[in-house]
Amino acid sequence: MSTNILMHEAVMQQLNDFYQMMLSQQIIKATELKKEIDEKIEQIKHAEEKENQNQNLLLYYSLLDLKYRMLTDRVSIRKDSFEAIDTIDESTDTLTAYYYHSFKAEHALMFSNYNEARRQYEEAESLLEHISDELEHAEFYQKYAVLNHHMSSMLISIEYANKAKEIFERHAGYEVKVASCENTLGTACIFLKQFEKAEEHLNRSIDLLQKHNVEKLILVVRHNLGLLYATQNLSTLAIRHLSEVTEKNPAHFKALFLQAREHYKLREINIAKELIEKGLAVCIELGNEEYVYHFNILRSLNEDEAIELLEEEVEKSISYFEKQDLWDFVEEYAEVLAVRFRKLNKHEKVSDYFNVCYEAKQKLLRKGALK
C-alpha cells in the first residue's frame, strides 16, 4: 500500500474522530486533534498528485473546519464564508455530500436566510437515509428543530427536538447535546405561551451545561431566559439575564436587541439608544440583514420618530419578513403601526395594518405556530 493511501486513511480517521468530538462538544480535545490534522492537510495540499480521493478528503476537511469555527468562533464567520468551500459533484461520497448540505444550512441559518436553510436541510435529509449512525440522525433532528423554531413552526420544532433528545439520552457523553435539545424545547414553549414549561426546560439545560462547564452555551440559554421574562413583560428580570450575556459576549446581537427593547419599555431611552447602536454595528459587520430591520424599527420607536418615518421602516421590514416566511414579525410590526395610527385617529391606516396582522396570523396558524 502506497504512502499516500496510508496518509489518506489516517487523516480520514482523524477527521471522523474530530467530527465526533465536535458532535459531543469535546471542544478542547477537538482543538488539540485539529492541530495535528492541519499539519497533515498542508502536506496533502502541497503533494504533486491531485487524486480524486484527496479532493474528497480536502472537501471533507474544509467542511469540518467551517463547522469548528461555527462552534468556537462564530463572530469570524461571514455571509460569504461558505463560498470558499468547493462545490460537490457526482464523485463526492454520500457522507461528505450530507455534511455539505447540512453545514450549508447551518451557515444560512446563522444569517437568518431561512428559506435557503430549509432547502439545504431538505437536501441533507434526502441523504440521511443512507447514513446508519443514529447520532447523526439526532444531530440532524436537533438542527432541524432549531430551523423550525426560527420559522415559527413550533410544534414541528418540539417534535424534532424530542426525537433528537431521545437518541442523545441513550448515549453516554452527549449530555451537552441533551442540554441543547432542552434549550430548543424551552424556546418553543415560550412562543406557545407555555411559560412554566419553558422555564423548566431552560433551567434543566443550564443545570446540565453547568455540570460540564460550557460557558458559551450557558450564555445562549441565559439569553432565552431573558426572552422568557421579556415576553411576560418582566423587564427588570429579563435585563438581569440579558445584561450578563451582553457583558460576557458584546457581539451577541440578539441579546443586545432584547435588552435594548426592555430598556425602551422602561423608558430608559439613553441606555436603549446605546445598546441599539452597538447591536446595529455588530449586525452590519456580520451581514445579518434580519436584525438590522429589528434594530432600525426599535431605534425609530425609541427616538419617537414621526409616524411616517416609523411606517417607512416597518414597510421595508415587512417586505423582507414576508420573503423569509417570518409571519410572526409581520404580525408584530403591523400591529405596532396599527396601534400608533389608531391613537392618531387615522382609521383607514388602522384598518390596513390590522388586515396585515390578520393575514399574517392566518399564515402562522396554517404553519402550526399557534401564535
C-alpha positions as CSV (number, residue, x, y, z in Angstrom):
1,M,0.0,0.0,0.0
2,S,1.5,3.4,-1.0
3,T,2.4,6.1,1.5
4,N,-0.2,8.4,0.0
5,I,-3.0,5.9,0.6
6,L,-1.9,5.3,4.2
7,M,-1.7,9.1,4.8
8,H,-5.2,9.5,3.3
9,E,-6.7,6.7,5.5
10,A,-5.0,8.1,8.7
11,V,-6.2,11.6,8.1
12,M,-9.7,10.4,7.2
13,Q,-9.9,8.5,10.5
14,Q,-8.7,11.6,12.4
15,L,-11.3,13.8,10.7
16,N,-14.0,11.3,11.7
17,D,-12.8,11.4,15.3
18,F,-12.6,15.2,15.1
19,Y,-16.2,15.4,14.0
20,Q,-17.4,13.1,16.8
21,M,-15.6,15.3,19.3
22,M,-17.4,18.3,18.0
23,L,-20.7,16.5,18.0
24,S,-20.3,15.6,21.7
25,Q,-18.9,19.2,22.4
26,Q,-15.5,18.0,23.5
27,I,-14.0,21.2,22.2
28,I,-10.6,21.1,24.0
29,K,-9.9,17.6,22.6
30,A,-11.1,18.6,19.2
31,T,-8.8,21.7,19.2
32,E,-5.8,19.5,20.0
33,L,-6.6,17.0,17.3
34,K,-7.2,19.7,14.8
35,K,-3.6,21.0,15.1
36,E,-2.4,17.5,14.1
37,I,-4.8,17.3,11.2
38,D,-3.9,20.8,9.9
39,E,-0.3,19.8,9.6
40,K,-1.1,16.7,7.5
41,I,-3.6,18.6,5.4
42,E,-0.9,21.1,4.4
43,Q,1.3,18.1,3.3
44,I,-1.6,16.7,1.2
45,K,-2.3,20.2,-0.4
46,H,1.3,20.5,-1.5
47,A,1.5,17.0,-2.8
48,E,2.0,16.8,-6.6
49,E,-0.7,14.1,-7.1
50,K,-4.2,15.6,-7.2
51,E,-6.1,12.4,-6.9
52,N,-9.9,12.5,-6.7
53,Q,-9.6,10.7,-3.4
54,N,-7.6,13.6,-2.0
55,Q,-10.1,16.1,-3.3
56,N,-12.9,14.4,-1.4
57,L,-10.7,14.4,1.7
58,L,-9.9,18.1,1.3
59,L,-13.5,19.0,0.8
60,Y,-14.4,17.0,4.0
61,Y,-11.7,18.9,5.9
62,S,-13.0,22.3,4.6
63,L,-16.5,21.4,5.8
64,L,-15.3,20.3,9.3
65,D,-13.1,23.3,9.6
66,L,-16.1,25.6,9.0
67,K,-18.1,23.6,11.5
68,Y,-15.3,24.0,14.0
69,R,-15.3,27.8,13.5
70,M,-19.1,27.9,13.9
71,L,-18.7,26.2,17.2
72,T,-15.7,28.1,18.6
73,D,-15.6,31.5,16.8
74,R,-19.0,32.3,15.3
75,V,-18.1,36.0,15.1
76,S,-15.4,35.1,12.5
77,I,-18.0,33.6,10.2
78,R,-19.2,35.9,7.4
79,K,-22.0,35.7,4.9
80,D,-19.7,34.6,2.2
81,S,-17.6,32.1,4.3
82,F,-19.2,29.1,2.5
83,E,-18.1,30.4,-0.9
84,A,-14.5,29.3,-0.1
85,I,-15.6,25.7,0.0
86,D,-15.6,23.7,-3.2
87,T,-19.0,22.5,-4.5
88,I,-19.9,18.9,-4.6
89,D,-20.4,16.7,-7.7
90,E,-21.2,13.1,-8.7
91,S,-17.8,11.9,-7.4
92,T,-18.5,13.2,-3.9
93,D,-19.2,10.4,-1.4
94,T,-22.6,10.4,0.3
95,L,-21.4,11.3,3.8
96,T,-19.4,14.3,2.6
97,A,-22.4,15.4,0.4
98,Y,-24.6,15.1,3.5
99,Y,-22.2,17.3,5.6
100,Y,-22.1,19.8,2.7
101,H,-25.8,20.4,2.7
102,S,-26.2,20.2,6.5
103,F,-23.4,22.7,7.2
104,K,-24.5,25.0,4.4
105,A,-28.0,25.0,6.0
106,E,-26.4,25.8,9.4
107,H,-24.4,28.6,7.8
108,A,-27.6,30.0,6.1
109,L,-29.4,29.8,9.4
110,M,-26.7,31.9,11.1
111,F,-27.5,34.8,8.7
112,S,-31.3,34.4,9.0
113,N,-31.6,33.1,5.4
114,Y,-34.3,30.6,6.5
115,N,-35.6,29.6,3.1
116,E,-32.1,28.7,1.9
117,A,-31.5,26.8,5.2
118,R,-34.7,24.9,4.7
119,R,-33.7,23.9,1.1
120,Q,-30.3,22.7,2.3
121,Y,-31.7,20.7,5.2
122,E,-34.2,19.0,2.8
123,E,-31.2,18.0,0.6
124,A,-29.4,16.7,3.7
125,E,-32.5,14.8,4.8
126,S,-32.7,13.0,1.4
127,L,-29.1,11.7,2.1
128,L,-29.7,10.9,5.7
129,E,-31.4,7.6,5.0
130,H,-28.1,6.3,3.6
131,I,-26.3,7.0,7.0
132,S,-26.7,4.4,9.7
133,D,-25.3,6.3,12.7
134,E,-28.2,7.2,14.8
135,L,-26.2,10.0,16.4
136,E,-26.0,11.7,13.0
137,H,-29.8,11.4,12.8
138,A,-30.1,13.0,16.2
139,E,-27.8,15.9,15.2
140,F,-30.0,16.5,12.1
141,Y,-33.2,16.4,14.1
142,Q,-31.8,18.9,16.6
143,K,-30.7,21.3,13.9
144,Y,-34.0,20.9,12.0
145,A,-35.8,21.7,15.3
146,V,-33.9,25.0,15.6
147,L,-34.7,25.9,12.0
148,N,-38.4,25.3,12.6
149,H,-38.3,27.3,15.7
150,H,-36.9,30.3,13.8
151,M,-39.6,29.8,11.1
152,S,-42.4,29.8,13.8
153,S,-43.3,26.1,13.3
154,M,-43.2,25.4,17.0
155,L,-45.0,22.1,17.0
156,I,-42.6,20.7,14.4
157,S,-39.7,22.1,16.4
158,I,-40.8,20.3,19.5
159,E,-41.4,17.1,17.6
160,Y,-37.8,17.1,16.2
161,A,-36.2,18.3,19.4
162,N,-37.8,15.4,21.3
163,K,-36.6,12.9,18.7
164,A,-33.1,14.2,19.0
165,K,-33.2,14.3,22.8
166,E,-34.4,10.7,23.0
167,I,-31.4,9.5,20.9
168,F,-28.8,11.6,22.7
169,E,-30.0,10.4,26.1
170,R,-29.2,6.8,25.0
171,H,-25.5,7.6,24.6
172,A,-23.1,8.4,27.3
173,G,-21.1,11.6,26.7
174,Y,-23.8,13.5,24.9
175,E,-25.2,15.4,27.9
176,V,-24.4,18.8,26.3
177,K,-26.5,17.8,23.3
178,V,-29.3,16.9,25.6
179,A,-29.0,20.3,27.1
180,S,-29.2,21.9,23.6
181,C,-32.4,20.0,23.0
182,E,-33.8,21.2,26.3
183,N,-33.0,24.7,25.2
184,T,-34.8,24.3,21.9
185,L,-37.8,22.9,23.7
186,G,-37.8,25.8,26.2
187,T,-37.7,28.4,23.5
188,A,-40.6,26.7,21.6
189,C,-42.6,26.7,24.8
190,I,-42.0,30.5,25.2
191,F,-43.7,31.1,21.8
192,L,-46.5,28.8,22.6
193,K,-47.0,30.9,25.8
194,Q,-46.3,27.8,28.0
195,F,-44.1,29.8,30.3
196,E,-43.9,27.4,33.2
197,K,-42.8,24.5,30.9
198,A,-40.3,26.8,29.1
199,E,-38.7,27.8,32.4
200,E,-38.4,24.1,33.4
201,H,-36.7,23.2,30.1
202,L,-34.3,26.1,30.2
203,N,-33.3,25.5,33.8
204,R,-32.7,21.8,33.0
205,S,-30.5,22.9,30.2
206,I,-28.5,25.3,32.4
207,D,-28.1,22.6,35.1
208,L,-26.6,20.2,32.5
209,L,-24.3,22.8,31.0
210,Q,-23.0,23.9,34.4
211,K,-22.0,20.4,35.2
212,H,-19.9,20.4,32.0
213,N,-18.7,24.0,32.4
214,V,-19.8,25.0,28.9
215,E,-19.9,28.8,29.4
216,K,-20.7,29.8,25.8
217,L,-23.8,27.6,25.7
218,I,-24.9,28.7,29.2
219,L,-25.0,32.3,27.7
220,V,-27.2,31.1,24.9
221,V,-29.7,29.6,27.4
222,R,-29.5,32.7,29.6
223,H,-30.4,34.8,26.6
224,N,-33.5,32.6,26.2
225,L,-34.4,33.0,29.9
226,G,-34.2,36.8,29.2
227,L,-36.6,36.2,26.2
228,L,-38.9,34.2,28.5
229,Y,-39.2,37.1,31.0
230,A,-39.3,39.8,28.3
231,T,-42.2,38.0,26.7
232,Q,-44.1,38.3,30.0
233,N,-43.1,42.0,30.4
234,L,-40.9,41.2,33.4
235,S,-38.4,43.7,32.2
236,T,-36.2,44.0,35.2
237,L,-35.7,40.3,35.5
238,A,-35.2,40.0,31.7
239,I,-32.5,42.7,31.8
240,R,-30.7,40.9,34.7
241,H,-30.2,37.8,32.5
242,L,-29.6,39.7,29.2
243,S,-27.0,42.1,30.6
244,E,-24.9,39.1,31.8
245,V,-24.9,37.8,28.2
246,T,-24.0,41.2,26.6
247,E,-21.3,41.8,29.2
248,K,-19.6,38.5,28.5
249,N,-20.3,38.5,24.8
250,P,-20.6,42.1,23.5
251,A,-21.3,40.8,19.9
252,H,-24.4,38.8,20.9
253,F,-26.8,40.9,18.8
254,K,-29.9,39.1,19.8
255,A,-29.3,39.7,23.5
256,L,-28.4,43.4,22.7
257,F,-31.7,43.7,20.9
258,L,-33.8,42.2,23.6
259,Q,-32.0,44.2,26.3
260,A,-32.5,47.4,24.4
261,R,-36.2,46.7,23.9
262,E,-36.7,46.1,27.6
263,H,-34.9,49.4,28.5
264,Y,-37.2,51.0,25.9
265,K,-40.2,49.6,27.7
266,L,-39.0,51.1,30.9
267,R,-38.5,54.4,29.1
268,E,-34.7,54.3,29.8
269,I,-34.1,55.9,26.4
270,N,-30.4,56.7,26.6
271,I,-29.5,53.1,27.7
272,A,-31.7,51.7,24.9
273,K,-30.1,54.0,22.4
274,E,-26.6,52.9,23.3
275,L,-27.5,49.2,23.0
276,I,-29.3,49.8,19.7
277,E,-26.2,51.5,18.2
278,K,-23.9,48.6,19.4
279,G,-26.3,46.0,18.0
280,L,-26.7,47.7,14.7
281,A,-22.9,48.0,14.3
282,V,-22.5,44.2,15.0
283,C,-25.2,43.2,12.6
284,I,-23.9,45.4,9.8
285,E,-20.4,44.0,10.3
286,L,-21.6,40.4,10.3
287,G,-24.1,40.9,7.5
288,N,-27.2,39.9,9.4
289,E,-30.0,41.6,7.5
290,E,-32.9,40.4,9.7
291,Y,-31.6,42.1,12.8
292,V,-30.7,45.3,11.0
293,Y,-34.5,45.6,10.4
294,H,-35.3,44.8,14.0
295,F,-32.9,47.4,15.4
296,N,-34.0,50.1,12.9
297,I,-37.6,49.7,14.0
298,L,-36.6,49.8,17.6
299,R,-34.5,52.9,17.1
300,S,-37.4,54.7,15.4
301,L,-39.6,53.8,18.3
302,N,-37.0,54.7,20.9
303,E,-36.4,58.1,19.3
304,D,-40.1,58.7,19.0
305,E,-39.8,59.5,15.3
306,A,-42.7,60.8,13.2
307,I,-45.2,58.1,12.3
308,E,-44.2,58.5,8.6
309,L,-40.6,57.5,9.3
310,L,-41.7,54.6,11.5
311,E,-44.0,53.4,8.8
312,E,-41.2,53.5,6.3
313,E,-39.0,51.3,8.5
314,V,-41.8,48.9,9.1
315,E,-42.8,48.6,5.4
316,K,-39.2,47.8,4.5
317,S,-39.0,45.1,7.2
318,I,-42.4,43.6,6.3
319,S,-41.3,43.1,2.7
320,Y,-38.2,41.2,4.0
321,F,-40.0,39.2,6.6
322,E,-42.7,38.1,4.1
323,K,-40.0,36.8,1.7
324,Q,-38.4,34.8,4.6
325,D,-41.8,33.4,5.8
326,L,-41.3,35.2,9.2
327,W,-45.0,35.9,9.7
328,D,-44.7,36.4,13.4
329,F,-42.7,39.5,12.8
330,V,-45.0,40.7,10.1
331,E,-47.9,40.4,12.6
332,E,-45.9,42.1,15.4
333,Y,-44.8,45.1,13.5
334,A,-48.0,45.7,11.6
335,E,-49.8,45.7,14.9
336,V,-47.3,48.3,16.2
337,L,-48.3,50.6,13.3
338,A,-52.0,49.9,13.7
339,V,-51.9,50.9,17.3
340,R,-49.9,54.1,16.5
341,F,-52.3,55.1,13.7
342,R,-55.3,54.4,16.0
343,K,-54.0,56.9,18.5
344,L,-53.8,59.5,15.6
345,N,-57.4,58.6,14.5
346,K,-56.2,57.6,11.1
347,H,-58.8,54.8,10.7
348,E,-58.0,53.8,7.1
349,K,-54.4,53.1,8.1
350,V,-55.6,51.3,11.2
351,S,-57.8,49.0,9.0
352,D,-54.9,48.4,6.5
353,Y,-52.4,47.3,9.1
354,F,-54.9,45.2,11.2
355,N,-55.7,43.4,7.9
356,V,-51.9,42.7,7.5
357,C,-52.0,41.4,11.1
358,Y,-54.9,39.1,10.3
359,E,-53.3,37.7,7.2
360,A,-50.0,37.1,9.0
361,K,-51.9,35.3,11.8
362,Q,-53.6,33.0,9.4
363,K,-50.3,32.1,7.8
364,L,-48.9,31.3,11.3
365,L,-51.9,29.2,12.1
366,R,-51.5,27.2,8.9
367,K,-47.9,26.6,9.9
368,G,-49.0,25.3,13.3
369,A,-47.3,28.1,15.2
370,L,-50.4,28.7,17.3
371,K,-49.4,32.3,18.0
